[in-house]
Amino acid sequence: MLQDTSLPGSAAHQHALFTAGVPAVAFHSDDVDAEFKRLKELGVVFRAESWSMGAIKAVLFEDTCGNLINLVHPAW
């Protein structure tokens, strides 16, 4: 895991977010399920299958730098 050590405590903060399952960023996808399948075939590590959260559908995956990324799209 890459860590930014330029700011005191930044590595601990990044690790705490990752451990708690809090995404660093969210990106919109037109089709979360298709992206999940495509990225999984490429070896991306996902925390779970996609799930609905009210008005959105989402899937959470790990990047290669110790962050979590959320892909979302409207559930309708």
DSSP file (Angstrom, degrees, kcal/mol; ACC not computed):
  #  RESIDUE AA STRUCTURE BP1 BP2  ACC     N-H-->O    O-->H-N    N-H-->O    O-->H-N    TCO  KAPPA ALPHA  PHI   PSI    X-CA   Y-CA   Z-CA
    1    1 A M              0   0    0      0, 0.0     2,-0.3     0, 0.0    64,-0.2   0.000 360.0 360.0 360.0 130.5    0.0    0.0    0.0
    2    2 A L        -     0   0    0     62,-0.4     2,-0.4     2,-0.0     0, 0.0  -0.617 360.0-165.0 -80.1 142.6    1.3    3.4   -0.9
    3    3 A Q        -     0   0    0     -2,-0.3     2,-0.7    11,-0.0     8,-0.1  -0.994  20.5-132.2-134.3 138.3    1.1    6.0    1.8
    4    4 A D        +     0   0    0     -2,-0.4     3,-0.3     1,-0.1     7,-0.3  -0.784  25.8 173.8 -85.9 114.4    1.4    9.8    1.7
    5    5 A T        +     0   0    0     -2,-0.7    -1,-0.1     1,-0.2     4,-0.1   0.224  52.9  98.7-105.3  13.7    3.8   10.7    4.5
    6    6 A S  S    S+     0   0    0      1,-0.1    -1,-0.2     2,-0.1    -2,-0.0   0.756  83.9  47.9 -74.1 -22.7    3.9   14.4    3.6
    7    7 A L  S >  S-     0   0    0     -3,-0.3     3,-2.1     0, 0.0     4,-0.4  -0.971  96.7-109.9-118.6 130.9    1.4   15.3    6.3
    8    8 A P  T 3  S+     0   0    0      0, 0.0    -2,-0.1     0, 0.0    -3,-0.0  -0.334 103.0  10.7 -57.0 131.5    1.6   14.0    9.8
    9    9 A G  T 3> S+     0   0    0     -4,-0.1     4,-2.4     1,-0.0     5,-0.2   0.339  91.4 115.8  85.1  -7.5   -1.2   11.5   10.5
   10   10 A S  H <> S+     0   0    0     -3,-2.1     4,-2.6     1,-0.2     5,-0.2   0.894  76.0  49.4 -65.7 -38.9   -2.2   11.2    6.9
   11   11 A A  H  > S+     0   0    0     -4,-0.4     4,-2.3    -7,-0.3    -1,-0.2   0.903 112.3  48.6 -65.5 -40.3   -1.2    7.5    6.6
   12   12 A A  H  > S+     0   0    0      2,-0.2     4,-2.3     1,-0.2    -2,-0.2   0.896 112.1  49.4 -65.5 -40.2   -3.1    6.7    9.8
   13   13 A H  H  X S+     0   0    0     -4,-2.4     4,-2.3     2,-0.2    -2,-0.2   0.933 111.5  48.4 -63.9 -46.9   -6.2    8.6    8.5
   14   14 A Q  H  X S+     0   0    0     -4,-2.6     4,-2.3     1,-0.2    -2,-0.2   0.918 113.2  48.0 -60.1 -44.7   -6.1    6.8    5.2
   15   15 A H  H  X S+     0   0    0     -4,-2.3     4,-2.8     1,-0.2    -1,-0.2   0.890 109.6  52.7 -64.5 -40.4   -5.8    3.4    6.9
   16   16 A A  H  X S+     0   0    0     -4,-2.3     4,-2.1     2,-0.2    -1,-0.2   0.910 110.5  47.2 -63.7 -42.5   -8.6    4.2    9.3
   17   17 A L  H  X>S+     0   0    0     -4,-2.3     5,-2.6     2,-0.2     4,-0.7   0.932 113.9  48.1 -62.6 -46.2  -11.0    5.1    6.4
   18   18 A F  H ><5S+     0   0    0     -4,-2.3     3,-0.9    48,-0.2    -2,-0.2   0.926 113.0  47.3 -60.6 -47.4  -10.0    1.9    4.5
   19   19 A T  H 3<5S+     0   0    0     -4,-2.8    -1,-0.2     1,-0.2    -2,-0.2   0.864 111.7  50.7 -63.7 -37.5  -10.4   -0.3    7.6
   20   20 A A  H 3<5S-     0   0    0     -4,-2.1    -1,-0.2    -5,-0.2    -2,-0.2   0.561 115.0-115.9 -78.7  -8.3  -13.8    1.3    8.4
   21   21 A G  T <<5 +     0   0    0     -3,-0.9    -3,-0.2    -4,-0.7    -2,-0.1   0.741  62.8 149.9  81.1  23.0  -15.0    0.7    4.8
   22   22 A V      < -     0   0    0     -5,-2.6    46,-0.4    -6,-0.2    -1,-0.3  -0.807  44.0-128.8 -93.2 120.5  -15.4    4.4    4.0
   23   23 A P        -     0   0    0      0, 0.0    46,-0.2     0, 0.0     3,-0.1  -0.372   3.2-147.1 -69.1 145.6  -14.7    5.2    0.3
   24   24 A A  S    S-     0   0    0     44,-2.9     2,-0.3     1,-0.2    45,-0.2   0.778  81.3  -2.8 -77.5 -28.7  -12.3    7.9   -0.6
   25   25 A V  E     -a   69   0A   0     43,-1.0    45,-2.3     2,-0.0     2,-0.4  -0.981  62.4-139.3-158.1 158.8  -14.3    8.9   -3.7
   26   26 A A  E     -a   70   0A   0     -2,-0.3     2,-0.4    43,-0.2    45,-0.2  -0.986  14.6-164.4-126.9 140.8  -17.4    7.9   -5.6
   27   27 A F  E     -a   71   0A   0     43,-2.9    45,-2.5    -2,-0.4     2,-0.3  -0.942  22.1-117.8-122.6 145.6  -17.7    7.7   -9.4
   28   28 A H  E     -a   72   0A   0     -2,-0.4     2,-0.4    43,-0.2    45,-0.2  -0.596  29.4-173.0 -80.0 141.0  -20.9    7.5  -11.5
   29   29 A S        -     0   0    0     43,-2.8     3,-0.3    -2,-0.3    42,-0.0  -0.991  27.0-143.8-131.9 141.9  -21.4    4.5  -13.7
   30   30 A D  S    S+     0   0    0     -2,-0.4     2,-0.2     1,-0.3    -1,-0.1   0.744 100.5  19.1 -73.5 -22.7  -24.1    3.9  -16.3
   31   31 A D     >  -     0   0    0      1,-0.1     4,-2.2    41,-0.1    -1,-0.3  -0.714  63.8-176.8-151.4  93.1  -24.2    0.2  -15.3
   32   32 A V  H  > S+     0   0    0     -3,-0.3     4,-2.8    -2,-0.2     5,-0.2   0.887  86.5  53.0 -59.6 -42.0  -22.7   -0.8  -12.0
   33   33 A D  H  > S+     0   0    0      1,-0.2     4,-2.2     2,-0.2    -1,-0.2   0.900 110.1  47.0 -64.5 -40.6  -23.3   -4.5  -12.6
   34   34 A A  H  > S+     0   0    0      2,-0.2     4,-2.6     1,-0.2    -1,-0.2   0.908 114.1  47.9 -66.6 -41.2  -21.5   -4.5  -15.9
   35   35 A E  H  X S+     0   0    0     -4,-2.2     4,-3.0     2,-0.2     5,-0.3   0.895 109.4  54.0 -65.7 -39.8  -18.6   -2.5  -14.5
   36   36 A F  H  X S+     0   0    0     -4,-2.8     4,-2.5    -5,-0.2     5,-0.2   0.948 112.0  44.2 -56.6 -50.0  -18.4   -4.9  -11.5
   37   37 A K  H  X S+     0   0    0     -4,-2.2     4,-2.1     2,-0.2    -2,-0.2   0.932 115.7  47.2 -61.8 -47.5  -18.2   -7.9  -13.9
   38   38 A R  H  X S+     0   0    0     -4,-2.6     4,-0.8     1,-0.2    -2,-0.2   0.929 116.3  42.8 -62.1 -47.4  -15.6   -6.2  -16.2
   39   39 A L  H  <>S+     0   0    0     -4,-3.0     5,-2.3     1,-0.2     3,-0.4   0.872 111.1  54.8 -70.1 -36.8  -13.4   -5.0  -13.4
   40   40 A K  H ><5S+     0   0    0     -4,-2.5     3,-1.6    -5,-0.3    -1,-0.2   0.905 105.0  54.0 -62.1 -40.9  -13.6   -8.3  -11.5
   41   41 A E  H 3<5S+     0   0    0     -4,-2.1    -1,-0.2     1,-0.3    -2,-0.2   0.764 105.7  54.7 -63.1 -24.5  -12.4  -10.2  -14.6
   42   42 A L  T 3<5S-     0   0    0     -4,-0.8    -1,-0.3    -3,-0.4    -2,-0.2   0.444 127.2-100.3 -87.9  -1.2   -9.4   -7.8  -14.6
   43   43 A G  T < 5 +     0   0    0     -3,-1.6    -3,-0.2     1,-0.3    -2,-0.1   0.550  65.4 157.5  97.5   8.4   -8.5   -8.7  -11.0
   44   44 A V      < -     0   0    0     -5,-2.3     2,-0.6    -8,-0.1    -1,-0.3  -0.448  41.5-125.9 -67.6 139.5  -10.0   -5.8   -9.1
   45   45 A V        -     0   0    0     17,-0.5    17,-2.9    -2,-0.1     2,-0.3  -0.791  27.5-166.2 -92.7 119.4  -10.7   -6.6   -5.5
   46   46 A F  B     -B   61   0A   0     -2,-0.6    15,-0.3    15,-0.2     3,-0.1  -0.769  23.3-144.0-104.0 150.1  -14.3   -5.9   -4.4
   47   47 A R  S    S-     0   0    0     13,-2.7     2,-0.3    -2,-0.3    14,-0.1   0.761  79.3 -27.2 -79.6 -27.7  -15.7   -5.7   -0.9
   48   48 A A  S    S-     0   0    0     12,-0.6    12,-0.2     3,-0.0    -1,-0.2  -0.963  78.2 -71.2-168.9 174.8  -19.0   -7.2   -1.9
   49   49 A E  S    S-     0   0    0     -2,-0.3    11,-0.2     1,-0.2     9,-0.1  -0.262  71.4 -75.8 -68.3 169.2  -21.5   -7.7   -4.8
   50   50 A S        -     0   0    0      9,-0.1     2,-0.3     7,-0.1     9,-0.2  -0.337  55.3-170.3 -67.1 154.4  -23.4   -4.6   -5.8
   51   51 A W  E     -C   58   0A   0      7,-2.4     7,-2.9    -3,-0.1     2,-0.4  -0.974  22.8-112.5-144.9 156.7  -26.3   -3.5   -3.5
   52   52 A S  E     -C   57   0A   0     -2,-0.3     2,-0.3     5,-0.2     5,-0.3  -0.742  22.5-175.7 -92.2 138.7  -29.1   -1.0   -3.6
   53   53 A M  E >   -C   56   0A   0      3,-3.4     3,-1.2    -2,-0.4     2,-0.6  -0.696  59.0 -76.9-132.1  78.2  -29.1    2.0   -1.2
   54   54 A G  T 3  S+     0   0    0     -2,-0.3    -1,-0.1     1,-0.3    21,-0.0  -0.537 119.9   6.7  68.2-113.9  -32.4    3.8   -1.7
   55   55 A A  T 3  S+     0   0    0     -2,-0.6    20,-2.4    -3,-0.1    21,-0.4   0.459 127.6  56.6 -84.8  -1.2  -32.2    5.7   -4.9
   56   56 A I  E <   -CD  53  74A   0     -3,-1.2    -3,-3.4    18,-0.3     2,-0.4  -0.894  64.1-143.5-128.6 159.7  -28.8    4.4   -6.0
   57   57 A K  E     -CD  52  73A   0     16,-3.0    16,-2.0    -2,-0.3     2,-0.3  -0.962  32.9-179.8-114.2 140.1  -27.1    1.1   -6.7
   58   58 A A  E     -CD  51  72A   0     -7,-2.9    -7,-2.4    -2,-0.4     2,-0.3  -0.925  23.8-165.7-141.5 160.0  -23.4    0.8   -5.6
   59   59 A V  E     - D   0  71A   0     12,-1.8    12,-2.8    -2,-0.3     2,-0.5  -0.978  16.2-146.3-146.5 140.8  -20.4   -1.4   -5.5
   60   60 A L  E     + D   0  70A   0     -2,-0.3   -13,-2.7   -12,-0.2   -12,-0.6  -0.916  21.6 171.4-115.0 128.0  -17.2   -0.8   -3.5
   61   61 A F  E     -BD  46  69A   0      8,-2.8     8,-3.4    -2,-0.5     2,-0.4  -0.914  30.1-113.9-134.6 163.5  -13.7   -1.8   -4.6
   62   62 A E  E     - D   0  68A   0    -17,-2.9   -17,-0.5    -2,-0.3     6,-0.2  -0.748  22.3-150.6 -94.4 137.1  -10.1   -1.4   -3.5
   63   63 A D    >   -     0   0    0      4,-2.4     3,-0.6    -2,-0.4   -18,-0.0  -0.303  34.4-101.8 -88.8-172.8   -7.6    0.6   -5.5
   64   64 A T  T 3  S+     0   0    0      1,-0.2   -62,-0.4    -2,-0.1    -1,-0.0   0.313 113.0  62.5 -94.5  10.0   -3.9   -0.2   -5.4
   65   65 A C  T 3  S-     0   0    0    -64,-0.2    -1,-0.2     2,-0.2     3,-0.1   0.222 121.1 -89.3-120.0  13.1   -3.0    2.6   -3.1
   66   66 A G  S <  S+     0   0    0     -3,-0.6     2,-0.3     1,-0.3   -48,-0.2   0.760  88.7 118.0  87.6  25.2   -5.0    1.7    0.0
   67   67 A N        -     0   0    0    -49,-0.1    -4,-2.4   -50,-0.1     2,-0.4  -0.840  58.0-129.5-120.2 159.6   -8.3    3.5   -0.8
   68   68 A L  E     - D   0  62A   0    -46,-0.4   -44,-2.9    -2,-0.3   -43,-1.0  -0.904  19.6-159.1-106.7 140.2  -11.8    2.4   -1.4
   69   69 A I  E     -aD  25  61A   0     -8,-3.4    -8,-2.8    -2,-0.4     2,-0.5  -0.963   3.6-151.6-120.6 134.5  -13.7    3.5   -4.5
   70   70 A N  E     -aD  26  60A   0    -45,-2.3   -43,-2.9    -2,-0.4     2,-0.5  -0.923   3.1-161.0-108.1 126.2  -17.5    3.5   -4.8
   71   71 A L  E     +aD  27  59A   0    -12,-2.8   -12,-1.8    -2,-0.5     2,-0.3  -0.920  22.0 176.5-101.4 131.9  -19.2    3.1   -8.2
   72   72 A V  E     +aD  28  58A   0    -45,-2.5   -43,-2.8    -2,-0.5   -14,-0.2  -0.952  16.9 171.3-135.9 152.8  -22.8    4.3   -8.2
   73   73 A H  E     - D   0  57A   0    -16,-2.0   -16,-3.0    -2,-0.3   -43,-0.1  -0.970  47.3 -82.9-151.9 155.4  -25.7    4.7  -10.5
   74   74 A P  E     - D   0  56A   0      0, 0.0   -18,-0.3     0, 0.0   -19,-0.1  -0.293  34.3-139.0 -56.6 139.7  -29.4    5.6  -10.0
   75   75 A A              0   0    0    -20,-2.4   -19,-0.2     1,-0.2   -20,-0.1   0.553 360.0 360.0 -80.6  -7.8  -31.4    2.5   -9.1
   76   76 A W              0   0    0    -21,-0.4    -1,-0.2   -19,-0.0   -20,-0.1   0.480 360.0 360.0 -90.1 360.0  -34.4    3.4  -11.3
